Amino acid sequence: METKFPTGTAVFDWLLEGGYEHDCITTLYGPAGSGKTNICLIAAAATPEGKKTVYIDTEGSFSISRLKQLRDDWRNVLERVIILQPTTFEEQKKVFEKLKELVNDKIAMIILDSSAMLYRLEMGKSKDVHAVNRALGTQLAYLTQIARKQNVPVIITNQVYADFEDKDKVKMVGGDLLRYASKCLIELQKSGKNRLAVLRKHRSIEEDKEVLFRIVDKGVEEVGS
């Protein structure tokens, strides 16, 4: 059985030794502008003919203009992408209910960009933070179930915040919930005009493997040492 889904870029295919694993969650996390959405769009554009990718866009970041840069056949790509755009955490919950109807053997990949946006807004106004965390935990558990039972890759992006005790470190929003749910963690960092991808967790690849890359019109390319 095939266990890897091509990332759409030679850079990340090298980092992940062939691509995203089919039966688990991969989380990309990093600051704004580090390339998370670009990598998701590139992955969605790699959806094979006859298949669909479900793209849950919580930040309004899905860009047709960017897709036009990435692919000349962008119209065909759009036909293979199911875009869902919740604007509140309550709507995000309903999207996950809808996934139960959408997921079948035609679904090649699920992308959640991002898990943090609406969660953070809800945490800021809710009087019951435990209920919000339970709801996010339920959503992640369902994505894990889909990945395993349907054998499809799930990509999640996540925001970060500074560690008050160590300013050089960043922490993922949602913390342990995302860390435990994800079998693969990739930290993205900004390095001047370039970006750095560091593999922080993987089931079969050594940790801290990294690659320096830049974002270009047609996707991403490795920066030579």
C-alpha positions in Angstrom: 0.0 0.0 0.0 1.3 3.5 -0.9 2.3 5.3 2.3 3.4 8.7 1.0 1.5 11.6 -0.8 3.8 13.8 -2.8 4.0 17.3 -1.3 4.1 19.0 -4.7 7.7 20.3 -4.1 11.1 18.6 -4.4 12.1 20.4 -1.2 9.5 18.9 1.1 9.6 15.5 -0.7 13.2 15.4 0.3 12.5 16.5 3.9 9.8 13.9 4.3 11.5 11.2 2.2 8.8 11.0 -0.4 5.9 13.1 0.9 3.2 13.2 3.5 2.2 9.9 5.2 -1.3 8.8 4.3 -2.5 7.6 7.7 -1.7 10.5 10.1 -1.7 14.2 10.8 1.1 16.4 9.7 1.2 19.8 11.5 3.1 22.8 10.0 3.7 25.5 12.6 5.4 28.8 12.6 5.0 32.6 12.6 3.0 34.6 10.1 4.7 34.7 6.7 6.7 31.6 7.3 5.1 29.8 4.3 2.4 27.6 5.9 -0.4 28.5 3.5 1.9 28.4 0.5 2.8 24.8 1.4 -0.8 23.9 1.8 -1.8 25.4 -1.6 1.1 23.5 -3.3 -0.2 20.3 -1.7 -3.8 21.0 -2.8 -2.5 21.7 -6.3 -1.0 18.2 -6.3 -4.4 16.5 -5.9 -4.5 13.8 -8.6 -7.1 13.6 -11.3 -10.3 11.9 -10.1 -9.7 12.8 -6.5 -10.6 15.7 -4.2 -8.9 17.6 -1.5 -11.0 19.1 1.3 -9.5 22.5 2.2 -10.8 24.0 5.5 -9.8 27.7 5.3 -10.4 29.4 8.7 -8.3 32.5 8.0 -9.5 33.4 4.5 -6.0 32.7 3.2 -6.9 30.5 0.2 -5.7 32.6 -2.7 -6.8 32.0 -6.3 -4.3 34.6 -7.4 -1.5 32.5 -5.8 -2.9 29.4 -7.3 -2.7 31.0 -10.8 1.0 31.6 -10.1 1.5 28.0 -9.0 -0.3 26.2 -11.8 -1.3 27.1 -15.4 -4.1 24.6 -15.1 -5.4 26.3 -12.0 -9.1 26.0 -13.1 -8.7 22.2 -13.2 -7.1 22.3 -9.7 -10.0 24.3 -8.3 -12.4 21.6 -9.6 -10.5 19.1 -7.4 -10.6 21.2 -4.2 -13.6 21.4 -1.9 -13.2 24.7 0.0 -14.9 25.2 3.3 -14.6 28.6 5.1 -15.9 28.7 8.7 -15.7 32.2 10.3 -16.5 31.2 13.9 -15.5 28.3 16.1 -19.1 27.1 16.1 -19.1 27.0 12.3 -15.8 25.1 12.5 -17.5 22.5 14.6 -20.3 22.2 12.0 -17.7 21.8 9.2 -16.4 18.7 11.0 -19.9 17.4 11.1 -20.1 18.0 7.4 -16.8 16.1 6.9 -18.7 12.9 7.8 -20.8 13.3 4.7 -17.9 14.4 2.4 -15.2 11.8 3.2 -15.2 8.9 0.8 -12.8 7.0 -1.3 -12.5 10.0 -3.7 -10.9 12.2 -1.0 -7.2 12.4 -1.4 -6.3 14.8 1.4 -7.7 17.0 4.1 -6.1 20.4 4.9 -7.0 22.6 7.9 -5.5 26.0 7.6 -5.4 26.8 10.4 -6.4 25.1 13.6 -5.5 28.2 15.7 -7.4 31.2 14.3 -11.0 30.5 15.4 -9.8 28.5 18.4 -7.9 31.5 19.8 -10.9 33.8 19.2 -13.2 31.4 21.0 -10.7 31.0 23.9 -10.6 34.8 24.2 -14.4 35.2 24.7 -15.5 31.8 26.3 -16.1 31.4 30.0 -15.5 27.7 29.7 -12.0 27.2 28.2 -12.2 23.5 29.1 -15.2 23.1 26.7 -13.3 24.8 23.9 -10.3 22.5 24.4 -12.6 19.5 24.4 -14.2 20.7 21.2 -10.7 21.1 19.5 -9.7 17.7 20.9 -12.8 16.1 19.4 -12.0 17.7 16.0 -8.4 16.4 16.1 -9.6 13.0 17.1 -12.0 12.9 14.1 -9.2 13.9 11.7 -7.0 11.2 13.2 -9.8 8.7 12.6 -10.3 9.8 9.0 -6.6 9.5 8.3 -6.4 6.0 9.7 -9.6 4.6 8.4 -9.6 6.3 4.9 -5.8 6.2 4.6 -5.5 9.8 3.6 -3.0 12.5 4.7 -4.2 15.3 6.9 -2.3 18.6 7.0 -2.9 21.1 9.7 -1.3 24.5 10.1 -0.8 26.2 13.4 0.2 29.5 14.8 2.9 30.0 17.5 3.6 32.3 20.4 6.7 33.2 22.3 7.8 31.2 25.4 8.0 33.8 28.2 10.8 31.8 29.9 12.9 31.3 26.8 12.4 34.1 24.2 14.3 32.1 21.6 11.7 29.3 21.7 8.2 29.2 20.3 5.2 27.2 21.4 2.3 26.0 19.3 -1.2 27.3 20.0 -3.2 24.4 21.4 0.0 22.9 22.8 -0.2 19.3 23.8 -3.5 18.7 21.9 -1.7 19.3 18.5 1.5 17.7 19.6 0.0 14.4 20.6 -2.4 14.3 17.6 0.3 14.9 15.1 2.7 12.1 14.0 4.7 14.6 12.0 5.6 18.1 13.2 7.4 20.6 10.9 8.5 23.9 12.3 8.8 26.8 9.8 11.0 29.8 10.6 11.7 33.0 8.7 15.4 33.6 7.9 15.7 36.9 6.1 14.1 36.5 2.7 14.4 32.7 3.1 12.5 30.1 5.2 13.8 27.2 7.2 11.8 24.0 7.7 12.8 21.8 10.6 11.4 18.3 11.2 10.6 18.2 14.9 8.8 14.9 15.0 8.4 11.9 12.7 7.7 8.2 13.0 10.6 7.1 10.9 12.8 10.1 10.0 15.5 11.6 12.3 14.4 14.7 14.2 15.9 18.1 13.4 16.4 17.3 9.8 16.1 20.7 8.1 16.1 22.5 4.7 16.5 26.2 3.8 14.1 27.3 1.0 12.6 30.3 -0.6 9.1 31.0 -1.9 9.0 31.6 -5.6 6.2 32.1 -8.2 6.0 28.4 -9.1 6.2 27.1 -5.5 9.3 26.8 -3.3 12.9 26.0 -4.1 15.9 25.0 -2.0 18.5 27.6 -1.1 22.0 26.4 -1.9 24.4 26.2 0.9 
